[in-house]
């Protein structure tokens, strides 16, 4: 009982996801054998999502139900060309209200915030992705959801897949973002011939989650046994200690993404029949691989690989729609979407500035190097990327001034500062030329 209690306290999110795997495999088995019609499949995932929300979030599950209800009403009553503006505005105002309420209770009232509220707001952020994804599809006429509102049956036929998409138990607590049209195709395609059995893929991803958590436990053990002392510790030790601390935070994200991918695979999602990927693997839905992302030697590469489906969503929602300063507008919106904490301001604008610096530095230096110097450049670039990502992770995860003080005390904060200074120097040289 002691080990179970420890797992529940330290890994509550992962435990919630693990409890869902039997239901996911049950859904796959019943759908594969033809026991569930298409309507019953939609009901299964949507009712499962509602039950999951109530069990994990309690009264705060109303945050998600309210958003879903308002969005359905907008789809039924607003012209498709205008629904994105309404959906985006209402959803972001609703989400921002709860973010600010949490900050008010934490920093002003100094009250502990319920873990259920944190979980509900985190799920609300993911719900914002799905709602705005559908609203953009409607605006761009990628999907059509028109129906005769006088026909109750036709309205239900249209609404049920939409509710299932927004409240599916496979994506309620986490997971890669899948488009609405792809979701419908996947639900319709779970038949007697496809997709392939997900057992082996899910087992492999659960093993990967276990290894990631084991590595994280080793890092935490090292950090606790060798605490950083600003007075007695050297500069290099402080940098190493801070890098390990940021890696602990990042590994937790990789674990959450991997187990969410496995949960989606367990119901048959992620198999693209006509993709170039190996058809025996359900690899179509992924938010990032640890080795691919962490081996990036450039900040721009890291930004594209980190939380991959969210990066694509931000690119579509903000980057390609902004005519002026799209990069900074994209990271600025990400700051708003994440909650507007002090650490978020520093972290996301540092991220934007260093990505911009990476483009300029690479453009000027890479053509000038020989093959040998390019290898050295890649190695130094990897170290630079790791240090900048360390700064971003510490600032974002601590959320307050304590993280910024740690970065300043260990001199890790000098790495993004140096990149930004070099960016201004290159911009000045370009203007002179």
C-alpha positions in Angstrom: 0.0 0.0 0.0 2.9 2.3 0.7 4.3 2.0 -2.8 0.9 2.6 -4.3 0.4 5.7 -2.3 3.8 7.0 -3.3 3.0 6.4 -7.0 -0.4 8.1 -6.6 1.2 11.2 -5.0 4.2 11.5 -7.2 2.8 10.4 -10.6 -1.0 11.1 -10.4 -1.3 12.2 -14.0 0.5 9.1 -15.3 -1.6 6.9 -13.0 -4.8 8.4 -14.4 -3.6 7.6 -17.9 -2.6 4.1 -17.0 -6.1 3.4 -15.6 -7.6 4.3 -19.0 -5.7 1.6 -21.0 -8.1 -1.3 -20.2 -11.0 0.9 -21.5 -9.0 1.9 -24.6 -8.2 -1.8 -25.4 -11.8 -2.7 -24.8 -12.9 0.0 -27.3 -10.5 -1.3 -29.9 -11.5 -4.9 -29.4 -15.3 -4.2 -29.6 -14.8 -1.9 -32.6 -12.5 -4.3 -34.4 -14.9 -7.2 -34.0 -17.8 -5.1 -35.2 -19.7 -5.0 -31.9 -19.8 -1.2 -31.8 -21.5 0.7 -34.6 -20.1 4.1 -35.5 -22.7 5.9 -33.3 -21.8 3.7 -30.4 -18.1 4.4 -30.9 -18.7 8.1 -30.7 -20.8 7.5 -27.5 -18.1 5.3 -26.0 -15.3 7.9 -26.2 -17.5 10.9 -25.3 -19.2 9.3 -22.3 -15.8 7.9 -21.2 -14.4 11.5 -21.4 -17.3 12.9 -19.3 -16.9 10.2 -16.7 -13.1 10.8 -16.6 -13.6 14.5 -16.2 -16.0 14.1 -13.3 -13.8 11.5 -11.5 -10.5 13.5 -11.9 -11.7 17.1 -11.6 -14.9 16.9 -9.6 -16.9 20.1 -9.8 -14.3 21.8 -11.9 -15.2 19.4 -14.8 -17.9 22.1 -15.5 -15.1 24.2 -17.0 -14.8 21.7 -19.8 -18.6 21.0 -20.2 -19.3 24.8 -20.4 -16.7 25.3 -23.1 -18.0 22.4 -25.1 -21.6 23.5 -24.8 -20.8 27.1 -25.8 -18.8 25.9 -28.8 -21.7 23.6 -30.0 -24.1 26.5 -29.8 -21.7 28.7 -31.8 -21.4 26.0 -34.5 -25.2 25.7 -34.7 -26.0 29.5 -34.7 -23.0 31.4 -36.2 -21.9 31.5 -39.9 -19.0 29.1 -40.5 -16.8 32.0 -41.8 -17.3 33.9 -38.5 -17.3 31.0 -36.0 -13.5 31.0 -35.5 -13.5 34.6 -34.2 -16.3 33.9 -31.7 -14.9 30.5 -30.6 -11.3 31.8 -30.2 -12.4 35.0 -28.3 -14.8 33.3 -25.9 -12.6 30.3 -25.3 -9.4 32.3 -24.5 -11.4 34.7 -22.3 -12.8 31.8 -20.4 -9.4 30.1 -20.0 -7.7 33.4 -19.0 -10.2 34.0 -16.3 -9.3 30.7 -14.6 -5.6 31.3 -15.1 -5.8 34.7 -13.4 -8.0 33.2 -10.6 -5.3 30.7 -9.8 -2.7 33.5 -9.7 -4.9 35.6 -7.5 -5.4 32.7 -5.0 -1.7 31.8 -5.1 0.0 35.2 -4.9 -2.5 37.5 -3.3 -4.6 35.3 -1.0 -1.7 32.8 -0.4 -4.1 29.9 -0.5 -3.3 26.4 -1.8 -5.0 25.7 -5.1 -6.8 22.4 -5.5 -5.0 19.9 -7.7 -8.4 19.2 -9.4 -8.5 22.9 -10.5 -5.0 22.7 -11.9 -6.0 19.5 -13.8 -9.1 21.1 -15.1 -7.3 24.2 -16.4 -4.6 22.0 -18.0 -7.4 20.1 -19.8 -9.1 23.4 -20.7 -5.9 24.4 -22.5 -6.0 21.2 -24.5 -9.7 21.8 -25.2 -8.8 25.2 -26.6 -6.5 23.5 -29.1 -9.3 21.2 -30.3 -12.0 23.9 -30.4 -9.9 26.4 -32.4 -8.7 23.6 -34.7 -12.3 22.9 -35.7 -13.2 26.5 -35.9 -10.2 27.2 -38.3 -11.3 24.2 -40.4 -14.8 25.7 -40.6 -13.5 29.1 -41.5 -11.2 27.7 -44.2 -14.0 25.4 -45.5 -11.9 22.2 -44.8 -15.0 20.7 -43.2 -18.7 21.3 -43.5 -21.0 21.1 -40.4 -24.2 22.5 -41.8 -27.5 20.9 -41.1 -31.2 21.5 -40.9 -31.7 22.5 -37.3 -35.4 21.6 -37.6 -34.4 18.0 -38.0 -33.4 16.7 -34.6 -31.9 13.5 -36.0 -29.7 15.4 -38.4 -28.6 17.7 -35.7 -27.6 14.8 -33.4 -25.7 13.2 -36.3 -23.6 16.3 -36.7 -23.1 17.1 -33.0 -22.2 13.7 -31.7 -18.8 13.4 -33.5 -18.1 17.0 -32.5 -18.7 16.2 -28.8 -16.7 13.0 -29.1 -13.8 15.0 -30.6 -13.8 17.7 -27.9 -14.4 15.4 -24.9 -12.7 12.1 -25.9 -11.2 10.3 -23.0 -8.1 9.6 -25.1 -7.2 13.3 -25.3 -8.9 14.8 -22.3 -5.8 14.8 -20.0 -3.2 15.0 -22.7 -2.0 13.7 -26.0 -1.1 14.9 -29.5 -3.5 17.1 -31.3 -5.4 15.4 -34.1 -7.5 17.3 -36.6 -11.3 16.8 -36.6 -11.4 15.3 -40.1 -8.6 12.9 -39.2 -10.5 11.9 -36.0 -13.6 11.2 -38.0 -11.7 9.1 -40.5 -10.1 7.1 -37.7 -13.4 6.4 -36.0 -14.9 5.3 -39.3 -11.8 3.2 -40.2 -11.7 0.9 -37.2 -13.0 -2.2 -38.9 -12.2 -5.8 -39.4 -9.0 -5.1 -41.5 -7.4 -1.9 -40.0 -5.7 -0.6 -38.0 -3.1 -3.2 -36.9 -3.0 -4.5 -33.4 -1.6 -1.8 -31.0 -0.5 -4.2 -28.2 3.2 -4.3 -29.2 3.4 -0.5 -29.8 1.7 0.3 -26.6 3.9 -2.0 -24.6 7.0 -0.5 -26.1 5.8 3.0 -25.2 5.0 2.0 -21.6 8.6 0.6 -21.3 9.9 4.0 -22.6 7.8 5.8 -20.0 9.2 3.6 -17.3 12.8 4.2 -18.5 12.2 8.0 -18.6 10.8 8.0 -15.1 13.7 5.9 -13.9 16.2 8.4 -15.4 14.2 11.2 -13.8 14.3 9.5 -10.4 18.1 9.1 -10.7 18.5 12.8 -11.5 16.3 13.8 -8.6 18.3 11.6 -6.3 21.6 13.2 -7.5 20.1 16.7 -7.1 18.9 16.0 -3.5 22.2 14.4 -2.4 24.3 17.2 -4.0 22.4 20.4 -3.3 23.7 23.5 -5.0 25.2 26.0 -2.6 25.7 29.5 -4.1 28.6 30.2 -1.7 30.6 27.0 -1.7 29.8 25.6 -5.2 31.8 26.4 -8.2 30.5 27.9 -11.4 30.7 24.7 -13.5 28.9 22.7 -10.7 26.1 25.3 -10.6 25.6 25.1 -14.4 25.6 21.3 -14.3 23.2 21.2 -11.3 20.8 23.7 -13.0 21.0 21.7 -16.3 20.0 18.5 -14.4 17.1 20.3 -12.7 15.8 21.5 -16.1 16.2 18.0 -17.5 14.0 16.6 -14.7 11.2 19.0 -15.8 11.6 18.1 -19.5 11.6 14.3 -18.9 8.3 14.7 -17.1 6.9 16.2 -20.3 8.3 13.5 -22.5 6.8 10.9 -20.2 3.3 12.5 -20.4 3.5 12.8 -24.2 4.6 9.2 -24.6 1.9 7.7 -22.4 -0.7 9.9 -24.1 0.5 8.6 -27.5 0.2 5.1 -26.2 -3.3 5.6 -25.0 -4.3 6.9 -28.4 -2.6 4.0 -30.0 -4.5 1.6 -27.7 -7.8 2.7 -29.3 -6.4 2.4 -32.8 -5.5 6.0 -33.4 -2.2 7.1 -35.1 -2.2 4.6 -37.9 -2.0 6.4 -41.3 -2.8 3.9 -43.9 -1.3 5.8 -46.8 1.7 7.4 -45.0 5.3 6.7 -45.6 5.8 5.4 -42.1 6.0 1.7 -41.4 2.4 0.4 -41.5 3.1 -2.0 -38.6 3.6 1.0 -36.3 1.0 3.4 -35.1 3.4 6.4 -35.4 1.1 9.0 -36.9 0.4 10.8 -33.6 3.5 12.0 -31.7 4.4 15.1 -29.7 8.1 14.5 -29.7 10.9 12.0 -29.2 13.4 12.5 -26.4 16.5 11.7 -28.5 15.5 13.6 -31.6 14.5 16.7 -29.7 17.4 16.8 -27.2 20.0 16.2 -29.8 19.0 19.4 -31.6 22.0 21.7 -32.1 19.9 24.7 -33.0 17.2 26.5 -31.1 14.9 26.7 -34.2 15.1 22.9 -34.6 14.4 22.4 -30.9 11.4 24.7 -31.1 9.9 22.8 -34.1 10.4 19.4 -32.4 9.3 20.3 -28.9 5.6 19.4 -28.4 5.3 18.9 -32.1 1.5 19.0 -32.6 1.2 22.1 -30.4 3.9 23.8 -32.5 2.0 23.0 -35.6 -1.2 24.4 -34.0 0.5 27.6 -33.0 2.0 28.0 -36.5 -1.4 27.7 -38.1 -3.3 29.7 -35.5 -0.8 32.6 -35.1 2.3 32.5 -37.2 0.9 32.3 -40.7 -1.9 34.8 -39.8 0.3 37.6 -38.5 1.7 40.0 -41.0 4.1 41.8 -38.5 6.5 40.0 -36.2 5.0 36.6 -36.6 7.6 34.8 -34.5 7.2 37.1 -31.4 3.4 37.1 -31.8 3.5 33.3 -31.9 5.5 33.0 -28.7 3.5 35.9 -27.1 0.3 34.0 -27.7 1.9 30.8 -26.3 2.7 32.9 -23.2 -1.0 34.0 -22.9 -2.2 30.4 -23.5 0.1 29.0 -20.8 -1.1 31.4 -18.0 0.7 34.8 -18.0 3.0 34.1 -15.0 6.2 36.2 -14.5 8.4 33.3 -15.4 6.3 32.7 -18.5 7.0 36.2 -19.8 10.8 35.7 -19.4 10.8 32.1 -20.7 8.8 32.6 -23.8 10.2 35.9 -24.9 13.7 34.5 -24.3 12.7 31.5 -26.5 11.5 33.8 -29.3 14.6 36.0 -29.2 17.0 33.1 -29.2 15.2 31.4 -32.1 15.4 34.7 -34.0 19.1 34.9 -33.1 19.7 31.3 -34.2 18.4 32.1 -37.7 20.7 35.1 -38.0 23.8 33.4 -36.5 23.4 30.3 -38.6 22.9 32.3 -41.8 26.1 34.3 -41.2 28.5 31.6 -39.8 27.5 28.3 -41.4 28.6 29.2 -45.0 32.0 30.4 -43.7 33.1 27.2 -42.0 34.9 24.2 -43.4 33.8 20.6 -42.8 35.9 20.3 -39.6 34.7 23.6 -38.2 31.1 22.8 -39.0 31.4 19.7 -36.7 32.8 21.9 -33.9 30.0 24.4 -34.6 27.4 21.7 -34.3 28.8 20.5 -31.0 29.0 24.0 -29.5 25.5 24.7 -30.9 24.2 21.7 -29.0 25.7 23.0 -25.7 24.3 26.5 -26.4 20.9 25.0 -27.2 20.9 22.9 -24.0 21.8 26.0 -21.9 19.1 28.2 -23.4 16.5 25.4 -23.0 17.6 25.1 -19.4 16.9 28.8 -18.9 13.5 28.5 -20.5 12.5 25.4 -18.5 13.5 26.9 -15.2 11.8 30.2 -15.8 8.6 28.6 -17.0 8.4 25.8 -14.5 9.2 28.0 -11.4 6.8 30.6 -12.8 8.0 33.2 -10.3 11.2 35.2 -9.4 12.9 32.3 -7.6 13.7 30.6 -10.9 15.1 33.8 -12.3 17.3 34.2 -9.2 18.6 30.7 -9.7 19.5 31.3 -13.3 21.3 34.5 -12.4 23.2 33.0 -9.5 24.5 30.1 -11.6 25.3 32.2 -14.6 23.2 30.0 -16.9 21.2 33.1 -17.8 24.3 34.5 -19.6 23.8 32.0 -22.5 20.6 33.5 -23.9 21.8 37.0 -23.1 24.9 36.4 -25.2 22.8 35.1 -28.1 20.5 38.1 -27.9 23.5 40.5 -27.9 25.0 38.8 -30.9 21.6 39.1 -32.7 21.6 42.9 -32.2 25.2 43.1 -33.5 24.3 41.1 -36.6 21.2 43.2 -37.2 23.3 46.4 -36.9 25.9 45.0 -39.4 23.1 44.1 -41.8 21.8 47.6 -41.7 25.2 49.1 -42.4 25.7 46.7 -45.4 
